Amino acid sequence: MTETPDTPQVSPGSAGATHEGHTLGPHVVGQRVVVRRVLPGETGPTGGPAMTDTLGECLSWGRGLCEVRTAEGAVVAIHLADIVSGKPVPPRPSVRLRATPREVHLHASALFDDLETAELGEWLVRTGGLAADGRATRRGNSVLACGDPGTSLDEAARRVRDHYAAHDLPALAQVVVGSDEEAALQRLGWVDAGGHAEVMVTSVSRLLRSLPVRPPAGTEPAELTEHGDSAIATIGDVARARVGVDADWVCVGDLWVAEPRRRAGLAVAVLREALDWAASRGATTAHLAVEVDNHAALELYRSLGFAHHHAYRFLALD
């Protein structure tokens, strides 16, 4: 960039000057920053000095230099005397957090071995998705109402209702909380059917580093059973975790521990076994959904490095 800022915010030669609305100095090491600097000996289009911006992580500040590593991995050494302005900027969202809710939920379909799907524009009508214990799940027996249904909303809602009526199932729509689809279906008379959940994501490598390698003392090792793109890790009949891999994403579901054996490390033991398998299949991003009032589970997942992505709930015809 070659435009000249209205008011320089860091005096040339300063090793950490502070001005109104701006601070640069040794304290920004490790933070993401944008730094505008003069290009010595070059002339800008208006006849003044040429300038450029550098965006990246500040690696060092001192001895007359500021080093910034860009997103491409290049390290740029900037003389403090050439700095015109700059400021810390928010961290760039990770790739996994930039995925849309629809993309995340499409990855989750890998959890269900016998799932039947039909496209309705960008909506996805799902039938036959069962939990590990054979129960019909809401995610596997509802329309994922994200995006454009490719027809009028009235017609889309009618097709959804007719589809599930033909399968002797209630008409359910999974919607992102606060979305246009949620508001539109509510205007048609669809009502809250519960199932308010938070979707959380993290990297598989970080998650595996957070999980113990060995099961709790006195506990038998977890056993793994594969089912195509999904697998179930179990410890006897007291703990299980189910995962499904789609591309480089793994969805975690059916994490369960029998009431008398909870808080004994069994959940993380079966989770690690299942994630080891997913990592061997190339999964790099993990995601799961947890009910917003399940505070114990939320606390566990946050301690393992999971971060909030979005919230969803189910709507039903009144």
C-alpha positions as CSV (number, residue, x, y, z in Angstrom):
1,M,0.0,0.0,0.0
2,T,1.3,3.5,-0.8
3,E,-1.2,5.9,0.8
4,T,0.1,8.2,3.5
5,P,-1.8,7.9,6.9
6,D,-3.4,11.1,8.2
7,T,-1.4,11.2,11.4
8,P,1.7,9.2,12.2
9,Q,1.1,7.2,15.4
10,V,4.7,6.1,16.2
11,S,7.5,8.6,16.1
12,P,10.4,7.5,13.8
13,G,13.1,6.0,16.0
14,S,10.8,5.3,18.9
15,A,11.2,1.9,20.6
16,G,7.7,1.7,21.7
17,A,5.9,5.1,21.6
18,T,2.4,5.4,22.7
19,H,-0.1,7.7,21.1
20,E,-3.9,8.1,21.3
21,G,-5.6,4.9,20.1
22,H,-2.4,3.1,19.5
23,T,0.4,1.2,21.2
24,L,3.4,-0.6,19.7
25,G,6.4,-1.9,21.6
26,P,7.9,-5.0,23.2
27,H,4.6,-6.0,24.8
28,V,3.1,-6.9,21.3
29,V,5.6,-9.7,20.8
30,G,3.5,-12.8,20.2
31,Q,0.5,-10.9,19.1
32,R,-0.9,-10.4,15.6
33,V,-0.1,-6.8,14.4
34,V,-0.3,-4.6,11.4
35,V,2.6,-2.3,10.9
36,R,2.9,0.5,8.3
37,R,6.4,1.6,7.4
38,V,8.3,3.8,5.0
39,L,10.1,2.2,2.1
40,P,13.4,4.1,2.1
41,G,14.5,5.6,-1.2
42,E,11.1,4.9,-2.9
43,T,8.5,7.4,-3.9
44,G,4.8,7.0,-3.7
45,P,2.3,8.0,-6.5
46,T,1.7,11.4,-4.9
47,G,5.4,12.2,-4.8
48,G,5.8,11.5,-1.1
49,P,7.6,8.5,0.5
50,A,6.3,5.1,-0.5
51,M,4.8,3.0,2.3
52,T,3.6,-0.5,2.8
53,D,1.7,-2.5,5.4
54,T,2.9,-5.8,7.0
55,L,0.4,-8.1,8.7
56,G,1.4,-11.0,10.9
57,E,2.7,-12.2,14.2
58,C,5.3,-10.0,16.0
59,L,8.3,-12.2,16.7
60,S,10.6,-9.7,18.4
61,W,11.0,-6.0,19.2
62,G,14.4,-4.5,20.1
63,R,17.8,-3.4,19.0
64,G,16.2,-1.1,16.5
65,L,14.2,-3.8,14.8
66,C,10.7,-5.3,14.8
67,E,10.3,-8.8,13.2
68,V,6.9,-9.9,11.9
69,R,6.1,-13.3,10.5
70,T,3.4,-13.1,7.8
71,A,0.7,-15.7,7.1
72,E,2.9,-17.1,4.3
73,G,5.7,-17.8,6.8
74,A,8.1,-15.0,5.6
75,V,9.8,-13.1,8.4
76,V,10.0,-9.3,7.7
77,A,12.6,-7.3,9.6
78,I,11.3,-3.7,10.1
79,H,13.6,-0.9,11.3
80,L,11.8,1.0,14.1
81,A,12.9,4.3,12.5
82,D,10.8,3.4,9.4
83,I,7.6,2.7,11.3
84,V,4.8,5.2,10.6
85,S,1.9,3.5,12.4
86,G,0.7,0.2,13.6
87,K,-1.5,-1.6,16.0
88,P,-2.4,-5.1,17.4
89,V,-5.2,-6.8,15.6
90,P,-7.5,-9.7,16.6
91,P,-6.1,-13.2,15.9
92,R,-7.1,-14.6,12.6
93,P,-9.9,-17.2,13.0
94,S,-8.7,-20.7,12.5
95,V,-9.7,-22.5,9.3
96,R,-12.1,-24.8,11.4
97,L,-13.9,-21.8,12.9
98,R,-14.3,-20.2,9.4
99,A,-16.3,-23.3,8.2
100,T,-20.0,-22.5,7.9
101,P,-22.5,-24.3,10.2
102,R,-23.9,-26.1,7.1
103,E,-20.5,-27.5,6.3
104,V,-19.9,-28.7,9.8
105,H,-23.3,-30.5,9.9
106,L,-22.7,-32.1,6.6
107,H,-19.5,-33.6,8.0
108,A,-21.5,-35.0,10.9
109,S,-23.5,-37.2,8.6
110,A,-20.6,-39.7,8.7
111,L,-21.7,-40.7,12.3
112,F,-24.6,-42.6,10.9
113,D,-24.0,-45.8,8.9
114,D,-27.5,-46.2,7.4
115,L,-28.4,-42.5,6.9
116,E,-30.6,-41.8,3.9
117,T,-30.5,-38.2,2.6
118,A,-32.3,-36.2,-0.1
119,E,-31.4,-32.7,-1.2
120,L,-34.0,-30.0,-1.1
121,G,-32.0,-27.1,-2.6
122,E,-29.3,-26.5,0.0
123,W,-31.4,-28.2,2.7
124,L,-30.7,-31.8,3.5
125,V,-33.6,-34.2,4.4
126,R,-32.2,-37.0,6.6
127,T,-33.8,-40.3,7.6
128,G,-32.6,-43.4,9.4
129,G,-29.8,-42.0,11.5
130,L,-29.6,-44.1,14.7
131,A,-27.6,-43.8,17.8
132,A,-25.2,-46.6,18.9
133,D,-28.0,-48.1,21.1
134,G,-30.5,-48.2,18.2
135,R,-32.4,-45.1,19.1
136,A,-33.6,-42.8,16.3
137,T,-31.6,-39.5,16.6
138,R,-33.0,-36.0,15.9
139,R,-30.0,-35.1,13.8
140,G,-30.4,-38.3,11.7
141,N,-34.2,-37.8,11.3
142,S,-34.7,-34.1,10.5
143,V,-34.1,-31.6,7.8
144,L,-30.9,-29.6,8.0
145,A,-32.5,-26.2,7.2
146,C,-29.4,-24.2,6.3
147,G,-29.2,-22.2,3.1
148,D,-31.6,-21.8,0.1
149,P,-34.2,-24.7,-0.2
150,G,-34.4,-23.9,-4.0
151,T,-38.2,-23.3,-3.8
152,S,-40.6,-21.2,-1.8
153,L,-40.4,-21.7,2.0
154,D,-44.1,-22.8,2.0
155,E,-43.3,-25.5,-0.6
156,A,-40.1,-26.6,1.2
157,A,-41.9,-26.9,4.5
158,R,-44.7,-28.9,2.8
159,R,-42.2,-31.3,1.3
160,V,-40.5,-31.8,4.6
161,R,-43.8,-32.5,6.4
162,D,-44.9,-35.0,3.7
163,H,-41.6,-36.8,3.7
164,Y,-41.6,-37.5,7.4
165,A,-45.3,-38.3,7.5
166,A,-44.6,-41.0,5.0
167,H,-42.0,-42.4,7.4
168,D,-44.3,-42.1,10.4
169,L,-41.9,-39.6,11.9
170,P,-42.5,-36.1,13.2
171,A,-41.5,-33.2,11.0
172,L,-38.3,-31.7,12.5
173,A,-36.0,-29.0,11.3
174,Q,-32.5,-28.4,12.6
175,V,-31.7,-24.7,12.5
176,V,-28.9,-22.5,13.5
177,V,-29.9,-20.3,16.4
178,G,-30.5,-16.7,15.2
179,S,-30.5,-17.7,11.5
180,D,-32.9,-16.5,8.8
181,E,-34.2,-20.1,8.4
182,E,-35.1,-20.3,12.0
183,A,-37.1,-17.0,11.8
184,A,-38.8,-18.0,8.6
185,L,-40.0,-21.4,9.8
186,Q,-41.2,-19.8,13.0
187,R,-43.3,-17.4,10.9
188,L,-44.9,-20.5,9.3
189,G,-45.9,-21.9,12.7
190,W,-42.9,-24.1,13.5
191,V,-42.2,-24.1,17.2
192,D,-39.3,-24.9,19.5
193,A,-38.9,-28.6,19.9
194,G,-35.9,-28.4,22.3
195,G,-32.5,-29.9,21.6
196,H,-30.7,-26.6,22.0
197,A,-27.0,-27.6,21.6
198,E,-23.6,-25.9,21.2
199,V,-21.3,-27.1,18.4
200,M,-17.7,-27.1,19.4
201,V,-14.5,-27.6,17.4
202,T,-10.8,-28.2,17.9
203,S,-7.8,-29.7,16.2
204,V,-7.3,-33.5,16.5
205,S,-3.6,-33.1,17.3
206,R,-4.4,-30.7,20.2
207,L,-7.1,-33.0,21.5
208,L,-4.9,-36.0,21.5
209,R,-2.2,-34.1,23.4
210,S,-4.8,-33.3,26.0
211,L,-6.0,-36.9,26.5
212,P,-4.1,-39.5,28.6
213,V,-2.3,-42.2,26.7
214,R,-3.3,-45.0,29.2
215,P,-6.7,-45.8,30.6
216,P,-7.3,-45.3,34.3
217,A,-5.6,-47.8,36.7
218,G,-7.6,-51.0,37.0
219,T,-9.6,-50.3,33.8
220,E,-9.6,-52.7,30.9
221,P,-8.3,-51.2,27.6
222,A,-10.9,-49.7,25.2
223,E,-11.9,-51.9,22.2
224,L,-12.6,-50.4,18.8
225,T,-15.2,-51.6,16.3
226,E,-15.2,-50.1,12.8
227,H,-18.3,-49.5,10.6
228,G,-17.1,-48.0,7.3
229,D,-16.5,-44.3,7.9
230,S,-17.4,-44.6,11.6
231,A,-16.1,-46.5,14.6
232,I,-17.2,-47.1,18.2
233,A,-14.7,-47.4,21.1
234,T,-16.1,-49.2,24.2
235,I,-14.9,-50.3,27.6
236,G,-17.1,-53.3,28.4
237,D,-20.7,-52.1,28.9
238,V,-19.8,-49.0,30.9
239,A,-18.4,-46.5,28.4
240,R,-18.5,-45.8,24.7
241,A,-17.6,-43.1,22.2
242,R,-18.6,-43.0,18.5
243,V,-16.9,-41.1,15.8
244,G,-17.5,-40.6,12.1
245,V,-14.8,-39.3,9.6
246,D,-15.7,-37.2,6.6
247,A,-12.7,-35.8,4.6
248,D,-10.4,-34.5,7.3
249,W,-13.1,-33.9,9.9
250,V,-14.2,-36.2,12.6
251,C,-17.5,-35.9,14.4
252,V,-17.7,-37.2,18.0
253,G,-21.1,-38.5,19.1
254,D,-22.6,-41.0,21.6
255,L,-20.0,-40.3,24.3
256,W,-21.5,-42.1,27.2
257,V,-20.5,-43.5,30.6
258,A,-22.7,-45.5,33.0
259,E,-23.8,-43.5,36.0
260,P,-21.8,-45.4,38.7
261,R,-18.6,-45.1,36.7
262,R,-18.6,-41.4,35.8
263,R,-15.8,-39.0,36.7
264,A,-13.3,-41.9,36.7
265,G,-11.6,-41.2,33.4
266,L,-13.5,-43.6,31.2
267,A,-14.9,-40.9,28.9
268,V,-11.5,-39.6,27.9
269,A,-10.2,-43.2,27.6
270,V,-12.8,-44.2,25.0
271,L,-12.5,-40.8,23.4
272,R,-8.8,-41.2,22.8
273,E,-9.2,-44.7,21.3
274,A,-11.8,-43.4,18.9
275,L,-9.7,-40.3,18.0
276,D,-6.6,-42.4,17.4
277,W,-8.5,-44.3,14.8
278,A,-9.9,-41.1,13.2
279,A,-6.4,-39.6,13.1
280,S,-5.2,-42.7,11.3
281,R,-7.9,-42.0,8.7
282,G,-6.5,-38.4,8.1
283,A,-8.8,-36.4,10.4
284,T,-7.3,-33.1,11.5
285,T,-10.4,-31.3,12.9
286,A,-12.8,-32.7,15.6
287,H,-16.3,-31.4,16.3
288,L,-19.2,-32.4,18.5
289,A,-22.5,-31.1,19.8
290,V,-23.5,-30.9,23.4
291,E,-26.7,-29.8,25.1
292,V,-26.3,-26.2,26.4
293,D,-27.5,-27.3,29.9
294,N,-25.0,-30.2,30.1
295,H,-22.6,-28.1,32.1
296,A,-20.3,-31.0,33.1
297,A,-19.8,-32.0,29.5
298,L,-19.2,-28.4,28.4
299,E,-16.6,-28.0,31.1
300,L,-14.9,-31.2,30.0
301,Y,-14.8,-30.2,26.3
302,R,-13.5,-26.7,27.0
303,S,-10.7,-28.2,29.2
304,L,-9.7,-30.3,26.2
305,G,-9.4,-27.3,23.9
306,F,-12.8,-27.3,22.2
307,A,-14.1,-23.8,21.2
308,H,-17.6,-22.6,20.4
309,H,-18.6,-22.6,16.7
310,H,-22.3,-22.0,16.8
311,A,-25.6,-23.2,18.4
312,Y,-28.5,-25.0,16.9
313,R,-31.9,-26.3,18.0
314,F,-34.9,-28.2,16.5
315,L,-38.2,-26.8,15.4
316,A,-41.4,-28.9,14.9
317,L,-44.7,-28.2,13.3
318,D,-47.1,-27.2,16.0
